[in-house]
């Protein structure tokens, strides 16, 4: 521990500290980190950066009428030293009269159980701690004490690991979940100068000197070497790279959202998109749109690297029109002019082998499709007149047609297509295998599994899109009709 004064002393000097305060205020304004009257958590580990953050935000709080609360998670990794950090933060919160949320976690046991390393597990545990307060609405945001040096280290670490543009964004000033970083434009040296000028106390984490940790080797060995021999201002260069990459990422996010709104079909939890939409795009844009699709399906891009996106791009560009690959968390299938992405645990044939006995009038939900088949009996007046319109909303109704109600009656079987199914459609001179009709109509493989057909006594009378069988199709003079159509099922909000 490095101590500069007792906790009950408060001295605020004007000068460089005031300039730093205004710089932090400028960062807050630039990224719109706080809204007036918010309850804001301040994550305080006891280290220099988080202690300075608390002092600075306490001075700035009146400008936004912020109600500050202190958060501290004791990882339990350094025994008495960790307990001392927690006690220190508790005294600091009490001195300022701020609410304190203190928890202790057994990160070591959790990391062992998950097979994770301690650094990653500690970070994940902290973020879960913060997210609980944000999700509950108890806090509207949580401020973290990451500095410009942390940004530079993060970017360099990701470069060494082969990150793309998204990774080069480094630490974001504001996240969608509500984390904010007011010190991201301030260096670690400036933070310590600020604390020393005021005689303010903080705690030193002994693990920061442990060179067995990659982050510490980068901080204490590699970055100083690069500063000496390559670029004395490498911290600023890396932080600037992060800012440029973040701006580029915002642009691509808006482009991807526009593309998704236009082309993604969302029979949740899968996504289907036409490969024709990717053909005019540049290689860079294609990668971005595919990354967007993967993120929609998977929920994130963890574990998905450059090679995986290249595999997807090759599948979409393939002239053969069929193929299937798996990347982390996603099952991708190409069929004709369509690309389908779905969670790996979500089989595309989940609606196969349904069968329902139905007597019209009836409406039957087709498993796993979000659609229903509607059977309607329609009696037309002897004097003629217009036939009532089919049920609206289905994508195949224009090709459905009516069956002659005098030739078909009683109960029917509504089931999915099975291999070997054949019948003679009304527009055909011969019996056809439905599988061949699929090929001619370029129906994607995943659509076929739940493709509805209507049968009676083992004979197919109607199939989606291909219409009624020739011998039972309604003629213009038919007065009693069985109408088969599809509708989209309503979804509750």
N, C-alpha and C positions, 0 to 999 in steps of 0.2 A: 504494500500500500504506500502511495505517495501522498503525504498530507501537507497542506499549506496553511490551514487555519482551522479553528474549531467551527463546528456547524452553527453555533449560535451567533456568528459574526456576519454582518452584511455590510459590504462597502461597494458602492457603485460609482466608479470613476468615469468622468466624461473624457473623451479622446478617442483612441483607437477602438475602445470597446463600443462607443456610441456608433462609430462608423460600421462596425461589424453588425450591430443591432439593426441598422438601417439596411444593410445588405441582405440580412436574413428576411427582413420585412419585404424587401423587393422580390426575393425568391417566392415568398408566400403569395404575393400579389400576382406575380407572373404566371404561376401555375394554379391560381385560385384555390389554394389549399384549404382555406377555412371559409365558412359562411357565418355571418353574424349570429351570435347566441348559441353556437354549437357547444356540445360537451365533447371535449377532445381528450383522448388518452395520451399520455406521454410515457413511452417505454424507457424506463431508466434502469440500466444495469448496475450503475455505480461508477462506470468508467468515465473518463474525461468527456468524451463526446456527448453521452446522454445526460450527464450532469450539466454541461454547458447548455444543452438543448432546453432543459427544464428551466434554468435561470433566464435564458433568453425569451422563452415563451411566456414566462411569468411576467416579464416586463412588457411584452407585446400584447398580452391577452386583452387589456382594455380596448385596444384598437378594434378588435372584433367581438368584444364582449364574450370572450371564451370562458367556459367553465372547465378548468383543467382537473384531470384525475391522473394519478400515478399508477403505472403498471410495472410489476416486477415478477419475473419467473426465475425461481431458484432451480438451476439444472441439477444441483446436487453432485457435481462432478469434481469439486475441489474441496470437499469436506468442510472444515471450519472456515476456510477462506470464502466459500460460497455463502455460508451462513452469515459471515461478517458483511458481505456485500448486501445481503437482504436486510440486515439490521441497519446498515448505513442508509439505505434507501428509505427505510421506514422512518428514521430520524429526520431525513431531509423532507419527506412529505409532511411530517408532523410540524416541522419548523415553519413550513409555508402554509399550514392549515389546509392541505389538500387531501381529498379522499385517496386511500391507498388500496390497491388490489394486489395482494401478494399470494403467490402459489408456489409449491415445490413439486418438482417432477423427477422421477427416476429415469433420466435420459439414458444412462448406461444400460440398464436392464431392457429398456425399450429398443435401443439400438441392437443389442444382442439378439432379441427376439425377432426383429425385422431383418437381421442380416445387413444392417445399414452402418455407415461410419458415424462416429460421434458428432462430427461437425454438421453433417446433413440432418441427422436426427434432432440435434439441438435446435437447429433453425426451423425445422418442420414443427417441432413442439411449441416453439415460441409463436409461430404464426397461427397455429391452432388456438393458442391462448388469446391472441389478439382478435381472431375472427369470431370467437364466442361473444365478445362484447359488441362487436360490430353487427353480427347477425341478430342479436337480441334487441338492438336499438338502444342499449344503455349508453353507447358512445357512437358519435357520428363519424369519427375518424380517430386514427392512432398515429401519432408522430414518432418517427424513428430518427436516431442520431447519426445516420450515415453521412460521411463527408466526401469531399472531392477526392481525397486519397482512396477511400473505399471504392469509389467509382472507378478510378484508374486501375486499382488492383483487380477489380471484377472484370473489367474489359480485357486486361492483359491475360488474366487466367483463362478467359473464354477464347481468346485468340489462340492460345497455346493448345486448347482442346479442339480447335477447328470449328468454332461457332460461325454461323451465318449472320446475316444482317440483324435478325431478331435478337440473337444473343449479344451482339455488339451494342445493343441499346443499354446494356448494363443494368444499373439500378434505376428504376423509374421514379421521378419526383412524386408522382401521384399514381396510385393504382385503382383499378375499378372496385376493389373490395374495400377501399377506404384508408389505405396506408399513405402517409405523407412524409416527405423528407425535407424539412426546411433548411438543413445544413449542407445540402448537396453541392452548393457552390462555395463552400468554405473549406479551407485546408485544415488538416490535423494540427499543424503548427500554429495556425491562427487561433484555434480552439484553446490550445494550452496557454498561449499568450494571454488570451482573454481571462482564463481562470487564474493565472498567476498574477496578473495586474490587480485582480480583486481579492487575492488571497483566499480563493475558494478551494475547498477540499474535494478530492475524488479518490477512487480506488483503482489500483492497478491489477489487472488479471494476469497472474503468473503464467497461464497457458499461452499468452500471446508471445512468449519467448521460446516456445517449444518448436524447434526446427524440424521435428518429425512431421509436423503439419504442413501441407503444401502451401496453404495461404501464408503462413509465417515465413517459409523459405522465399516465397515470392516477394513478401514485404521487406524482409531484412537482407536478402542476398541479391535477387535478380533485379528488382527495381533500382536499388542504389548503384548496381553495376551499369545498368542502362543509362542512368543519369550521368554517371562519370564519363562513360566512354561513347555514348551515342547522342543523347539529347538531355541537356540539363533541365528542360521544362517538359519532360515526358509525361508528368502527371496531367498537365494542362492539355497536352496533345491527345492523351487517351480519353480524358473527360470530354473533350470536344468531339472526338469520334463517336462517343456514346450519344451526345446531343444530336449530331447529324443523323446518326442511325435511327434515333427515336423519331425525328421528324420524317425521315423516309418511311418509317414503319407506319406512322399515322396516315400518310398518303396511301400506302398500299392497303391498309385496313379499310379505308373508305372505298377504294376500288373493288376490293374483295367483297364487301357488303353489297355493293351495287350488282356485281356479278351474281352473287348468291341469290339476291332477290329476283333476278331475272331468270336464272337457269336451274337453280336447285329445286327438285321435286322432293318433298319431305314426307314420305310415308314413314314417320318416326318408328324406330330410331335410325333408319337408314337414310341415305341421300342418293338420288339418281340424277345424273346430269348428262346432257347430250355432248358427245365428244366433238361434234361440229362447232360447239361454242368455244372450244380450246384451239381449234386449228388456226384461226387468224391471229392468235396472240403470239407475242414474243416468248422466247424460252423463259425469260425472267417472269413475265406475267403468268405463264402457265404454271410455273412452280408456285407462285403466290396463290393462285386460285385453288390448286390442289391442296396446298397447306390449309387453306381456309376450309375446304371440304373435310379434311381429316380432323381438324379442330372441332367442327360441328358434330361429327360422329363420335369422336373419342372424348371430347370435353377439354382436351389440352393437347400439347404436342410433345409431351415428355417421352423420350425414347425414340422419337421420330427424327431421323437425320437426313442429310443430303441424299444419301444413296437410296433411301426409301422413297423420297419424292421423285427421284429420277426413275425408279422402277414404275411408279404410278404413271409418270409422263410417257414412258415407253409403252405401257399397256394401253393408254388412251390413244397413242399415235399408231398403234399396230394396224396394219392393213388387213390382217386376218379377221379381225372383228370379234374374236373370242379369246378369253384367257382369264386366269385367276391368280392372284398373289395375296400374300398376307404380310402386313407390316405391323409393328407393335400396336396391338389393340384394335386393328382394323382389318376386315376381310374385304378385298376389292375384286370385283368381277366385271369383265367386259363382255357384252353380248350385243352384236350388231353395232348400232350407233349410240349405245348407251353404256355408261360407266356407273356401277352401283358400289357404294361404300357403306359398310354396316359394321357394327361392333362384332368382334370375333365370336362372341357367344350367341350371336343372333343369326341362326341359319336362314338362308333365303327361302327355304322350302317349309317354313314353319306352319303354313296353312294347308299342307298336303293332306289328302285323305279325309276330307269332311264329306258327310252325306246326311241329308235331311229329307224326311218324308213330308211333303207339303200338299195342301189342297187350297186352290185359289178361292177367294183373294188371300194373298199372303205377302209378307215382307220378311226376308231371311238375311241375316247378317253373315257375310262371308268372312270366316276367321282370318285375322291378321291383315286385312286389306283396307279397313275403314269404309267399305262399300256394302250395300245391300242389294239383293235382287228382289224385284217387286213383280208379283203375278197379279194381273187384273183381268177380270172377265168383262168384256165390253159387248153390250147388245146394241146393234144399230137399228134404227127405225126402218120399216119396210120401204118407206118412200125415199130412202137414201139419206144423204146429209153427210156432214163431215165427221170423221172418226175422232173421238177424244184424243187429245195429245198424250204421248207416253209420259211417264213420270220423269221429271226434270232432274238434271244434276249429274247424270252418269256420262262418262266419256265415250261410251260405246253405243248409246241409245240410237244414234243415227243409222246404225247398221243392224239393229235388232230385228225389226219386223214383227208381224203378228202370226199366230197360229190359228188354224181353223178350229173354232170352238166346238163344231159339230163332229169333228174327227177325233178330237182329243178331249177326254173328260175324266173326272175322278181325281185320284191322288197321283202325284208325280214324285220323282226323286231328283232333288237338286244336289249335285255333287261336284267335286272337282274333276278335271280331266285326268285320265289315267293312260299310261302307255298302251297303245293298241286301239284306242278309241277311233272309230270311223263312222261317217255318215255321209249322206248326199245333201249338201246345202242347196237351197232353193235356186241359186244361180249356177249350178253345176250339172253336167250331164252324167256324172259318175260318182260313185262313192269315193270319198277321200279320207285319208288318215288325217286326223286333226293335227298330228305332229307336222305333216307336210304343209298344212295351212299355216301353222306357226312360222315355218321357214319362209314361206312366200310373203307373209305379212310382216316378217322381221320382228316377231314378238320376242323380247328378251327372255332369257332362260328363267329368271326369277319371277316373271309374271305368270309363267305357265303353271307353276305348282298349285296355285289357287284359282285357276281359270275355271269358271262355272259352266257346267252343262246341265241341261234338263233332260231327264230320261223317263221312260215309262215301259215297264215290262222288259227291261234290258235294251231298249231301243232309244237311241239319242234323237230327241225332237228339236233341240235348240242348243246352240253354243254361243257364248259371248262373241260378239263382233261378226261371227260367220253366219248368224241368223238361224231361221227355222229350217227344218228338213224339208225337202222338195215336196214330199207326199202329204205333208200336213200344213204347208204354208197357206195362209189366208189368201183367197182370191178376191178380186175387186167386188164380186157379188156376195161375198160371205157376210152373213148378218150377225153371227156370234163369233167373237174372237177372244183368244187368250193372248194377252199382251205381256211380253216379258221385257223388262227394262231394268236399268241400274240407277241407283242414287248414291250420292255421297252421304255417309252417316253424319248427323250433327254431332259436334263436339262441345261438351260443356266447358265453359271458361274456368 
